[in-house]
Amino acid sequence: MLQALEGSQAVAQAVALCRPQVIAAYPITPQTHIVENISKLVANGKLKCEFISVESEFSAASVVLGAAVAGSRAYTATASQGILLMAEVLYNIAGLRVPLVMTCANRAISSPLSIWNDQQDSMAVRDAGWIQLYCADNQEAVDTTIQAYKIAERTELPVMVCMDGFTLTHTLESINIPNQEQVDNFLPEYKFSRTLDPQNPISIGTLVSPDFYSEARHSHHIAILNAEAEIISANQDWEKITGRNSGGLLTIEGPTEAKVAILTIGSVYGTLRAAIEKFDLEQPIKLIKLRSFRPFPIDALKTVCKGLEHVIVLERAIGLGSGAIIGLEVLAALTELDHPPKVHKFAAGLGGRDIPLEILPRLLATLNESSDGRFRIFDVELDKLPEEDR
């Protein structure tokens, strides 16, 4: 049923439809509205679960870890400094192969302090062992949240659903909220193969000697790679029920004859899509939406980029000291092609800076520049920098 909802309200309803039994969270902007709305559902008797208000994000992650291994479907959410505070537990959750779902309402990392959107927070824990799925709009955030539980519980891997803070969490959209029967038909009851049971005691997360640690990490790595099939399958199953497709691992659109593509992640996709419709471009453009960052869909990316001459990667994060994060992974993947396209690596919108529609022709204009392909922050204003930093 279509409803005009703030993104946070919609995600709260999506979580409730998945019938979590334990929710633990600590408020942090711009995630707070999600758990506030969930707590209202619990208080009003519309969601039967244990809602635990904790003293920190570290505690929130610890509580849902314990709940999941004890046999309960669980949920938490965070952003920015909160995800850094729970980083130790995020590695433990993933290393224990515990099926959990967490929303990251993407927000810049301090210092300097910023409460606005970019994706440096989730990128900071990209190698923690979680599946990471990024949403272009609030409808995707709703559908991906529900799909995430199925993916997590079938792979026994935690899933982080990333949605841009404020840009999505605080934006009102017309959203199709599924009904309970649809979600129940899609999502079976929670099961965890190593549920802790006092009647059948086992140990998990024990000390591993150097003789076996490499094998443990390799096994985890392979499990994440194999999760590609479950991400695709969950999306297809959900589409059969609702008619909506969230994009699987990635999507590409645009004229088949186009030799230039722009790859992006999150809500910037909507900006670029609107810009393509607005401007009368001299050259055809393809638009690639990367939905799955972990696992990184190397084979799918190589397939959609065959025959291209240029791929512009526009991301909303920076790897300080190296520059591109997504851009370097795209470059590494495409070098395996016989005739790889040139990869142009940019960041924009850091700390919530606006990304206007006019960024599209400006990006395309860089293809005519003589460039060594190095990363650059596209919207840096040099007059704001000391001379030595220009």
C-alpha positions as CSV (number, residue, x, y, z in Angstrom):
1,M,0.0,0.0,0.0
2,L,1.4,3.4,-1.0
3,Q,2.0,5.7,1.9
4,A,3.7,9.1,2.2
5,L,6.5,8.4,4.7
6,E,9.8,9.7,5.9
7,G,12.5,7.1,4.9
8,S,13.2,6.4,8.6
9,Q,9.5,5.6,9.2
10,A,9.3,3.4,6.3
11,V,12.4,1.4,7.3
12,A,11.0,1.0,10.8
13,Q,7.8,-0.5,9.4
14,A,9.9,-2.8,7.2
15,V,11.8,-4.0,10.2
16,A,8.6,-4.6,12.1
17,L,7.2,-6.7,9.2
18,C,10.2,-9.1,9.6
19,R,9.0,-9.9,13.2
20,P,12.3,-9.3,15.0
21,Q,12.3,-10.7,18.6
22,V,15.1,-8.4,20.0
23,I,16.0,-4.9,19.0
24,A,18.8,-2.9,20.7
25,A,19.9,0.5,19.6
26,Y,21.5,3.8,20.8
27,P,20.4,7.0,19.2
28,I,22.7,8.9,16.9
29,T,21.8,11.4,14.1
30,P,20.6,10.7,11.4
31,Q,19.7,7.1,12.5
32,T,17.6,8.0,15.5
33,H,14.2,8.3,13.8
34,I,14.4,4.7,12.7
35,V,14.6,3.3,16.2
36,E,12.3,6.0,17.6
37,N,9.6,4.8,15.2
38,I,10.3,1.2,16.0
39,S,9.9,1.9,19.8
40,K,6.5,3.5,19.1
41,L,5.4,0.4,17.3
42,V,6.5,-1.7,20.3
43,A,4.9,0.7,22.8
44,N,1.6,0.7,20.9
45,G,1.5,-3.1,20.8
46,K,1.9,-3.3,17.0
47,L,5.3,-5.1,17.3
48,K,5.9,-7.8,19.9
49,C,9.6,-7.8,20.7
50,E,12.1,-7.0,23.3
51,F,13.2,-3.4,22.7
52,I,16.4,-2.7,24.7
53,S,17.7,0.8,25.2
54,V,21.4,0.6,25.8
55,E,24.2,2.9,26.9
56,S,26.3,2.9,23.7
57,E,26.5,1.5,20.2
58,F,29.1,-1.0,21.4
59,S,26.4,-2.3,23.8
60,A,23.8,-2.4,21.1
61,A,25.9,-4.6,18.8
62,S,26.8,-6.8,21.8
63,V,23.1,-7.3,22.7
64,V,21.9,-8.3,19.2
65,L,24.9,-10.6,18.9
66,G,23.9,-12.4,22.0
67,A,20.2,-12.4,21.0
68,A,20.9,-13.9,17.6
69,V,23.1,-16.8,18.8
70,A,20.5,-17.5,21.5
71,G,17.9,-18.1,18.8
72,S,16.2,-14.7,18.2
73,R,15.9,-12.6,15.0
74,A,17.5,-9.3,15.9
75,Y,18.1,-5.8,14.6
76,T,20.1,-2.7,15.3
77,A,20.9,0.6,13.5
78,T,23.6,3.2,13.7
79,A,25.6,5.9,11.9
80,S,29.0,7.6,11.8
81,Q,30.9,7.5,15.1
82,G,28.4,4.9,16.3
83,I,29.6,2.4,13.7
84,L,33.2,3.0,14.7
85,L,32.3,2.5,18.4
86,M,30.8,-0.9,17.6
87,A,33.5,-1.9,15.1
88,E,35.1,-4.5,17.4
89,V,31.7,-6.2,17.8
90,L,31.0,-6.0,14.1
91,Y,34.1,-8.1,13.4
92,N,33.0,-10.6,16.1
93,I,29.5,-10.8,14.6
94,A,30.8,-11.5,11.2
95,G,33.6,-13.8,12.3
96,L,31.0,-15.9,14.2
97,R,28.9,-16.0,11.1
98,V,25.8,-14.7,12.9
99,P,22.8,-13.7,10.8
100,L,21.9,-10.1,11.7
101,V,20.6,-7.1,9.9
102,M,21.8,-3.5,10.7
103,T,20.8,-0.2,9.1
104,C,23.6,2.2,8.6
105,A,22.2,5.7,8.0
106,N,25.4,7.0,6.3
107,R,26.9,10.1,7.8
108,A,30.4,11.7,7.6
109,I,33.1,10.8,10.1
110,S,34.7,13.4,12.3
111,S,37.0,15.2,12.9
112,P,36.1,17.9,11.8
113,L,32.6,17.2,13.1
114,S,29.9,16.8,10.5
115,I,26.4,15.4,11.0
116,W,25.6,15.3,7.3
117,N,25.8,12.6,4.7
118,D,28.6,10.8,3.0
119,Q,29.6,7.1,3.1
120,Q,32.9,7.2,5.0
121,D,31.3,5.4,8.0
122,S,30.3,2.1,6.3
123,M,33.4,2.2,4.1
124,A,35.5,2.3,7.2
125,V,34.2,-1.2,8.1
126,R,34.0,-2.5,4.6
127,D,36.3,-5.4,5.4
128,A,34.7,-6.4,8.7
129,G,33.0,-9.4,7.0
130,W,29.5,-8.0,6.6
131,I,27.5,-8.1,3.4
132,Q,27.0,-4.4,2.4
133,L,24.0,-3.4,0.3
134,Y,23.5,0.3,-0.7
135,C,20.1,1.9,-1.4
136,A,19.3,4.5,-4.1
137,D,16.0,5.5,-2.7
138,N,13.6,4.8,0.2
139,Q,11.6,2.2,-1.6
140,E,14.9,0.3,-2.1
141,A,15.7,0.8,1.6
142,V,12.3,-0.9,2.5
143,D,12.7,-3.8,0.1
144,T,16.4,-4.3,0.8
145,T,15.8,-4.4,4.6
146,I,13.3,-7.3,4.1
147,Q,15.5,-9.1,1.6
148,A,18.5,-8.6,4.0
149,Y,17.0,-11.0,6.6
150,K,16.6,-13.7,4.0
151,I,20.1,-13.2,2.8
152,A,21.6,-13.2,6.3
153,E,19.8,-16.3,7.5
154,R,20.5,-18.3,4.3
155,T,24.2,-17.4,4.3
156,E,24.7,-17.1,8.0
157,L,26.4,-13.7,7.4
158,P,25.4,-10.3,8.8
159,V,24.0,-7.8,6.3
160,M,24.4,-4.0,6.6
161,V,21.8,-2.0,4.7
162,C,23.2,1.4,3.9
163,M,21.0,4.4,3.2
164,D,22.2,8.0,2.9
165,G,21.5,10.0,6.1
166,F,19.1,12.9,5.8
167,T,19.1,12.5,2.0
168,L,17.0,9.4,2.4
169,T,16.3,9.0,6.2
170,H,14.6,12.3,6.5
171,T,13.0,12.6,3.1
172,L,9.3,12.1,2.5
173,E,8.5,9.8,-0.4
174,S,5.5,7.8,-1.6
175,I,6.5,4.3,-0.6
176,N,4.8,1.0,-1.2
177,I,4.8,-0.8,2.2
178,P,4.2,-4.5,1.8
179,N,1.6,-6.3,3.9
180,Q,2.4,-8.8,6.6
181,E,1.3,-11.8,4.5
182,Q,3.7,-10.9,1.7
183,V,6.6,-10.7,4.1
184,D,5.6,-13.9,5.9
185,N,5.4,-15.8,2.6
186,F,8.9,-14.4,1.7
187,L,10.7,-14.8,5.0
188,P,10.6,-18.1,7.0
189,E,11.0,-18.3,10.7
190,Y,14.4,-17.5,12.1
191,K,16.8,-20.4,12.3
192,F,20.5,-20.4,13.3
193,S,22.4,-23.7,12.9
194,R,24.6,-23.1,16.0
195,T,22.0,-21.7,18.3
196,L,23.2,-21.9,21.9
197,D,21.2,-24.3,24.0
198,P,21.8,-25.2,27.6
199,Q,20.6,-28.7,26.9
200,N,23.2,-29.2,24.2
201,P,26.1,-27.0,25.1
202,I,28.6,-25.9,22.4
203,S,31.3,-23.3,22.2
204,I,31.6,-20.7,19.4
205,G,34.2,-18.0,18.9
206,T,37.0,-19.9,20.7
207,L,40.7,-19.3,20.4
208,V,42.2,-20.4,17.0
209,S,45.9,-21.1,16.7
210,P,48.0,-20.0,13.7
211,D,47.6,-23.5,12.3
212,F,43.9,-22.8,11.5
213,Y,43.4,-19.0,11.5
214,S,44.2,-18.6,7.8
215,E,41.7,-21.3,6.9
216,A,39.0,-19.6,9.0
217,R,39.5,-16.3,7.2
218,H,39.6,-18.0,3.8
219,S,36.3,-19.8,4.6
220,H,34.7,-16.4,5.6
221,H,36.0,-14.8,2.4
222,I,34.5,-17.6,0.2
223,A,31.2,-17.4,2.1
224,I,30.9,-13.7,1.2
225,L,31.8,-14.4,-2.4
226,N,29.2,-17.1,-2.5
227,A,26.6,-14.8,-1.1
228,E,26.2,-13.2,-4.5
229,A,23.9,-16.0,-5.5
230,E,21.7,-15.4,-2.4
231,I,21.5,-11.7,-3.0
232,I,20.3,-12.3,-6.6
233,S,17.9,-15.0,-5.5
234,A,16.4,-12.9,-2.7
235,N,15.8,-10.0,-5.0
236,Q,14.2,-12.3,-7.6
237,D,11.9,-13.9,-5.0
238,W,10.9,-10.5,-3.7
239,E,10.1,-9.3,-7.2
240,K,7.8,-12.3,-7.7
241,I,5.8,-11.3,-4.7
242,T,5.8,-7.5,-5.1
243,G,6.7,-6.8,-8.7
244,R,9.6,-4.6,-7.5
245,N,13.3,-5.2,-8.4
246,S,15.9,-3.7,-6.3
247,G,18.8,-4.4,-8.7
248,G,20.5,-7.6,-7.4
249,L,24.2,-6.9,-7.4
250,L,24.2,-4.0,-9.8
251,T,22.1,-2.5,-12.6
252,I,23.0,-0.7,-15.8
253,E,20.8,1.4,-18.0
254,G,21.3,3.5,-21.1
255,P,21.8,3.2,-24.8
256,T,23.6,0.1,-26.0
257,E,25.9,2.1,-28.2
258,A,27.2,4.3,-25.3
259,K,30.9,4.1,-24.8
260,V,30.9,6.1,-21.5
261,A,29.4,5.0,-18.2
262,I,29.1,6.6,-14.8
263,L,29.2,4.2,-11.8
264,T,27.9,5.4,-8.5
265,I,26.4,4.1,-5.3
266,G,23.5,5.2,-3.0
267,S,21.3,8.2,-3.6
268,V,23.7,9.9,-6.0
269,Y,22.3,7.5,-8.6
270,G,19.0,9.4,-8.5
271,T,20.8,12.7,-9.0
272,L,22.6,11.4,-12.1
273,R,19.5,9.9,-13.5
274,A,17.6,13.2,-13.2
275,A,20.6,15.0,-14.8
276,I,20.6,12.6,-17.8
277,E,17.0,13.5,-18.4
278,K,17.6,17.2,-18.0
279,F,20.6,17.8,-20.2
280,D,20.8,17.4,-24.0
281,L,24.0,15.5,-24.0
282,E,26.2,15.2,-27.1
283,Q,27.1,11.6,-26.3
284,P,25.1,8.7,-25.0
285,I,25.7,7.7,-21.4
286,K,25.2,4.5,-19.4
287,L,24.5,4.6,-15.7
288,I,25.7,1.8,-13.4
289,K,24.2,1.5,-10.0
290,L,26.4,-0.5,-7.6
291,R,24.1,-2.1,-5.0
292,S,26.4,-4.7,-3.5
293,F,29.7,-3.4,-2.4
294,R,30.5,-6.5,-0.3
295,P,30.6,-8.9,-2.0
296,F,32.2,-6.8,-4.7
297,P,30.5,-8.1,-7.9
298,I,33.6,-8.4,-10.1
299,D,32.2,-10.7,-12.7
300,A,29.0,-8.8,-13.1
301,L,30.9,-5.5,-13.4
302,K,33.2,-6.9,-16.1
303,T,30.2,-8.1,-18.0
304,V,28.4,-4.7,-18.1
305,C,31.6,-2.8,-18.8
306,K,32.7,-4.8,-21.9
307,G,33.0,-2.5,-24.9
308,L,33.1,0.7,-22.9
309,E,35.9,3.2,-23.4
310,H,35.5,5.2,-20.2
311,V,34.0,4.5,-16.8
312,I,33.6,7.5,-14.4
313,V,33.4,6.3,-10.8
314,L,31.7,8.9,-8.5
315,E,31.7,8.0,-4.9
316,R,30.8,9.7,-1.6
317,A,33.8,8.7,0.5
318,I,37.5,9.1,0.5
319,G,40.3,6.7,1.4
320,L,42.7,9.2,3.0
321,G,46.2,8.7,1.6
322,S,45.1,6.8,-1.5
323,G,42.0,8.6,-2.6
324,A,39.5,6.3,-4.3
325,I,37.8,3.4,-2.5
326,I,35.3,2.1,-4.9
327,G,37.3,3.5,-7.8
328,L,40.3,1.4,-7.1
329,E,38.2,-1.8,-6.8
330,V,36.6,-1.0,-10.1
331,L,40.0,-0.4,-11.7
332,A,41.3,-3.6,-10.4
333,A,38.3,-5.6,-11.7
334,L,38.3,-4.1,-15.1
335,T,42.0,-4.5,-15.8
336,E,41.2,-8.2,-16.3
337,L,39.3,-7.3,-19.5
338,D,41.0,-7.7,-22.8
339,H,40.4,-4.1,-23.7
340,P,39.6,-2.4,-20.4
341,P,38.0,1.1,-20.3
342,K,39.8,4.0,-18.8
343,V,38.7,4.5,-15.2
344,H,38.2,8.0,-13.9
345,K,38.0,8.3,-10.1
346,F,36.1,11.1,-8.3
347,A,34.5,11.8,-5.0
348,A,31.8,14.4,-4.4
349,G,29.4,15.4,-1.7
350,L,31.6,14.8,1.3
351,G,30.2,16.0,4.6
352,G,26.8,16.5,3.0
353,R,27.8,19.0,0.3
354,D,25.2,19.3,-2.3
355,I,25.7,17.4,-5.5
356,P,23.8,19.5,-8.2
357,L,22.5,18.1,-11.5
358,E,25.2,20.2,-13.2
359,I,27.8,17.8,-12.0
360,L,27.0,15.5,-14.9
361,P,28.2,17.7,-17.8
362,R,31.2,18.8,-15.7
363,L,32.1,15.1,-15.2
364,L,31.8,14.4,-18.9
365,A,34.0,17.4,-19.7
366,T,36.9,15.8,-17.8
367,L,37.1,13.1,-20.4
368,N,38.5,15.8,-22.7
369,E,41.2,16.7,-20.3
370,S,44.7,15.3,-20.4
371,S,44.8,13.3,-17.1
372,D,46.9,10.6,-15.5
373,G,43.8,9.1,-14.0
374,R,44.5,10.1,-10.5
375,F,41.7,10.5,-7.9
376,R,40.3,13.9,-7.2
377,I,37.6,15.4,-5.0
378,F,35.5,16.9,-7.6
379,D,33.9,19.8,-5.7
380,V,37.0,21.1,-3.8
381,E,37.0,24.9,-3.7
382,L,40.7,25.9,-3.9
383,D,40.1,29.3,-2.5
384,K,39.1,27.7,0.8
385,L,42.5,25.9,1.1
386,P,45.8,27.3,2.4
387,E,48.2,27.9,-0.5
388,E,50.4,24.9,0.5
389,D,47.4,22.6,0.1
390,R,46.3,23.7,-3.3
